[in-house]
Amino acid sequence: QIHYLTGDYNKCSEVLESCVECSELHAGSENTDILRRNLVRVLAYTGDFKKAQNVISQLRVDSGAASQAYIDHFRGFLGLLELETDSAKRLLSSALHTFQGLRLEIARTVSYEYLGLAEFYSGNYSKAREYYQQVLDMPEPTASAVAQTLRMLTDVCIAEGNFDEAMATAKKAE
């Protein structure tokens, strides 16, 4: 977590890989999957998409709907980073639908953010706004989710040329 927060993603991925190895031996598959999901995110931030895809393929697919939804979510996330927005939207929408049904609020929040970003990349700013507003309208969004979403909404305002609104939204994000 310290390496992640300080932006040392290479060291963070090394530590997470060690944690995955230990977890495989001692902790059980659910804990291992949580570590792998964190590793996928960090590998994606470093641009190592191939390795991230490999880790996704190691995620456990059991009889529960959540495991497949997380796989779709992370494949969509990687697709988004690779600017394959149509594929990313399909995967993220599928995951979001499952997360809604299972009431996995944090996963829902992140899915809304990623779907908003996919729409932003596609130039569909009004749809991006809709997804970002979904996060802001959640009953108890985390402070970090609100700040992140407001920063993303600021980008939409700038792209639309609404600089006064962008400034106001950025100040809220602070």
PADO-454903 format. One record per residue (C-alpha): residue in one letter; y, z, x. Coordinates in pm, 1 decimal. Each point is the difference from the previous one (the first is absolute). Layout:
BEGIN
+-------+----------+----------+----------+
: marvo :        Y :        Z :        X :
+-------+----------+----------+----------+
:     A :        Y :        Z :        X :
...
+-------+----------+----------+----------+
This chain:
BEGIN
+-------+----------+----------+----------+
: marvo :        Y :        Z :        X :
+-------+----------+----------+----------+
:     Q :      0.0 :      0.0 :      0.0 :
:     I :    239.8 :     80.9 :    283.8 :
:     H :    -64.8 :   -336.1 :    166.1 :
:     Y :     48.0 :   -173.6 :   -334.1 :
:     L :    328.6 :    178.0 :    -74.8 :
:     T :    135.4 :    -72.2 :    348.4 :
:     G :    -94.7 :   -366.6 :    -29.2 :
:     D :   -264.4 :      2.8 :    272.1 :
:     Y :   -242.5 :   -208.0 :   -204.6 :
:     N :   -219.1 :    -94.3 :    296.2 :
:     K :    -68.6 :    364.9 :     83.1 :
:     C :    -35.2 :     75.9 :   -369.8 :
:     S :   -268.8 :   -267.0 :    -38.3 :
:     E :   -186.0 :    135.9 :    306.0 :
:     V :     -4.6 :    348.9 :   -149.2 :
:     L :   -103.3 :   -128.6 :   -342.1 :
:     E :   -284.4 :   -203.2 :    152.5 :
:     S :   -124.9 :    318.5 :    169.8 :
:     C :     30.9 :    187.9 :   -327.6 :
:     V :   -201.7 :   -268.4 :   -179.5 :
:     E :   -276.4 :     30.8 :    261.3 :
:     C :    -11.1 :    379.5 :    -37.4 :
:     S :     11.7 :    -22.4 :   -376.9 :
:     E :   -291.3 :   -243.2 :     -8.1 :
:     L :   -208.1 :    258.0 :    185.8 :
:     H :    111.7 :    316.4 :   -175.6 :
:     A :    222.3 :    -25.9 :   -306.9 :
:     G :   -145.3 :   -252.1 :   -241.1 :
:     S :     92.3 :   -337.5 :   -138.2 :
:     E :    291.1 :    100.7 :   -226.7 :
:     N :    191.2 :    161.7 :    286.1 :
:     T :    -84.2 :   -294.2 :    224.0 :
:     D :    139.7 :   -243.7 :   -256.9 :
:     I :    326.7 :    193.2 :    -21.1 :
:     L :     34.0 :    -22.9 :    378.9 :
:     R :    -87.9 :   -369.6 :     -5.8 :
:     R :    264.9 :    -69.7 :   -265.1 :
:     N :    257.9 :    169.2 :    222.1 :
:     L :   -125.6 :   -203.4 :    295.7 :
:     V :     36.4 :   -325.6 :   -195.5 :
:     R :    363.4 :     79.1 :    -73.6 :
:     V :     77.1 :     80.8 :    363.5 :
:     L :   -181.3 :   -308.5 :    131.2 :
:     A :    196.3 :   -211.3 :   -245.2 :
:     Y :    326.1 :    144.5 :    130.8 :
:     T :   -102.2 :    -98.1 :    354.0 :
:     G :    -81.4 :   -352.2 :   -116.8 :
:     D :   -371.3 :     29.3 :     75.8 :
:     F :   -102.7 :   -160.3 :   -329.7 :
:     K :   -343.0 :   -106.9 :    121.3 :
:     K :    -95.9 :    353.6 :     98.0 :
:     A :    149.5 :    133.5 :   -323.1 :
:     Q :   -215.3 :   -246.3 :   -198.7 :
:     N :   -303.3 :    121.2 :    193.3 :
:     V :     77.2 :    361.7 :    -90.7 :
:     I :     46.1 :   -100.5 :   -366.0 :
:     S :   -348.2 :   -154.4 :      8.0 :
:     Q :   -134.5 :    339.9 :    109.3 :
:     L :    144.7 :    178.9 :   -302.5 :
:     R :   -265.1 :    135.9 :   -228.7 :
:     V :    -54.9 :   -182.7 :   -326.9 :
:     D :   -176.2 :    236.5 :   -234.2 :
:     S :    -41.0 :      5.9 :   -374.6 :
:     G :    353.6 :    132.3 :    -49.2 :
:     A :    283.1 :   -232.6 :    -91.6 :
:     A :    241.4 :    167.2 :    241.7 :
:     S :   -180.6 :   -116.4 :    313.6 :
:     Q :     23.8 :   -368.8 :    -95.4 :
:     A :    361.2 :     50.4 :   -108.3 :
:     Y :     88.9 :    141.1 :    342.6 :
:     I :   -169.5 :   -296.8 :    166.9 :
:     D :    199.6 :   -241.1 :   -219.9 :
:     H :    315.1 :    202.8 :     66.2 :
:     F :    -35.4 :    -23.5 :    377.1 :
:     R :    -99.0 :   -365.1 :     -5.3 :
:     G :    308.4 :    -62.2 :   -212.2 :
:     F :    213.5 :    199.7 :    242.5 :
:     L :   -123.7 :   -209.4 :    293.4 :
:     G :     55.3 :   -317.8 :   -201.0 :
:     L :    354.8 :    114.0 :    -67.7 :
:     L :     67.0 :     55.2 :    370.6 :
:     E :   -142.5 :   -343.7 :     76.1 :
:     L :    227.5 :   -143.6 :   -272.1 :
:     E :   -291.9 :   -113.5 :   -214.3 :
:     T :    187.1 :    125.3 :   -303.7 :
:     D :   -205.8 :   -162.3 :   -277.9 :
:     S :   -324.4 :    147.6 :    128.0 :
:     A :    171.2 :    332.5 :     68.6 :
:     K :    137.8 :     16.8 :   -354.7 :
:     R :   -344.1 :    -62.6 :   -151.8 :
:     L :   -168.9 :    266.2 :    210.1 :
:     L :    278.9 :    254.6 :    -41.7 :
:     S :     18.0 :    -55.3 :   -376.8 :
:     S :   -373.9 :     53.4 :    -29.5 :
:     A :     19.4 :    319.9 :    203.7 :
:     L :    300.7 :    122.2 :   -198.7 :
:     H :   -184.6 :    -47.5 :   -328.1 :
:     T :   -286.3 :    216.3 :    126.8 :
:     F :    232.7 :    262.5 :    148.8 :
:     Q :    180.8 :     26.7 :   -334.7 :
:     G :   -325.3 :     55.8 :   -183.9 :
:     L :   -112.3 :    264.4 :    247.7 :
:     R :    346.0 :    161.6 :      7.3 :
:     L :     25.9 :    -25.3 :    378.3 :
:     E :    377.1 :     41.6 :      9.6 :
:     I :     65.6 :    -36.6 :    370.7 :
:     A :   -210.6 :   -315.9 :     18.3 :
:     R :    183.7 :   -131.2 :   -308.7 :
:     T :    336.7 :     65.7 :    162.0 :
:     V :    -93.9 :   -184.5 :    317.8 :
:     S :   -143.2 :   -289.9 :   -201.3 :
:     Y :    326.4 :    -34.1 :   -192.8 :
:     E :    193.2 :     -0.9 :    327.7 :
:     Y :   -224.6 :   -266.2 :    153.3 :
:     L :      9.7 :   -214.5 :   -313.0 :
:     G :    378.6 :     27.1 :      3.3 :
:     L :      3.9 :   -107.1 :    361.7 :
:     A :   -227.1 :   -295.7 :    -78.0 :
:     E :    240.4 :   -109.8 :   -273.4 :
:     F :    294.2 :     50.9 :    235.0 :
:     Y :   -166.3 :   -222.8 :    261.0 :
:     S :    -61.5 :   -258.0 :   -274.6 :
:     G :    369.4 :      5.9 :    -93.9 :
:     N :    -67.5 :    151.4 :   -343.3 :
:     Y :    257.4 :    276.8 :     24.4 :
:     S :     -1.6 :     97.3 :   -366.8 :
:     K :   -376.9 :     59.4 :      9.3 :
:     A :     38.8 :    195.2 :    325.2 :
:     R :    257.3 :    219.7 :   -176.6 :
:     E :   -246.3 :     59.3 :   -285.2 :
:     Y :   -268.0 :    124.3 :    237.4 :
:     Y :    243.1 :    220.6 :    191.3 :
:     Q :    129.1 :    143.5 :   -326.4 :
:     Q :   -358.6 :     92.2 :    -92.2 :
:     V :     -8.2 :    226.7 :    305.4 :
:     L :    336.3 :    155.7 :    -81.9 :
:     D :   -107.3 :     57.2 :   -363.1 :
:     M :   -318.7 :    185.9 :     89.8 :
:     P :     -5.8 :    358.7 :   -128.5 :
:     E :      3.0 :    167.3 :    341.3 :
:     P :     37.5 :   -251.6 :    281.3 :
:     T :      3.3 :    147.5 :    348.4 :
:     A :    330.0 :     12.2 :    183.7 :
:     S :   -133.0 :   -240.4 :    262.2 :
:     A :   -110.0 :   -246.0 :   -271.2 :
:     V :    344.8 :     10.4 :   -157.1 :
:     A :    176.5 :    -48.4 :    333.7 :
:     Q :   -234.3 :   -284.4 :    101.6 :
:     T :     36.7 :   -172.2 :   -336.4 :
:     L :    378.2 :     30.6 :      6.7 :
:     R :      5.2 :   -154.4 :    348.8 :
:     M :   -210.4 :   -289.5 :   -130.9 :
:     L :    226.5 :    -31.7 :   -303.7 :
:     T :    298.2 :    -15.3 :    236.8 :
:     D :   -156.6 :   -309.6 :    159.1 :
:     V :    -22.1 :   -161.0 :   -344.7 :
:     C :    368.3 :     74.5 :    -65.0 :
:     I :     96.1 :   -154.7 :    333.0 :
:     A :   -212.2 :   -310.1 :    -65.5 :
:     E :    171.5 :    -38.2 :   -337.2 :
:     G :    343.5 :     38.3 :    158.3 :
:     N :     70.4 :    327.0 :   -187.2 :
:     F :    148.9 :    179.4 :    298.1 :
:     D :    171.0 :    281.5 :   -191.8 :
:     E :   -325.9 :     80.8 :   -177.4 :
:     A :   -182.8 :    -24.8 :    333.3 :
:     M :    235.7 :    253.8 :    155.7 :
:     A :    -37.6 :    240.1 :   -293.6 :
:     T :   -378.7 :    -34.2 :      3.5 :
:     A :    -15.6 :     53.1 :    377.3 :
:     K :    206.5 :    317.8 :    -35.0 :
:     K :   -246.9 :    128.4 :   -260.1 :
:     A :   -283.8 :    -74.9 :    241.8 :
:     E :    161.9 :    225.9 :    262.2 :
+-------+----------+----------+----------+
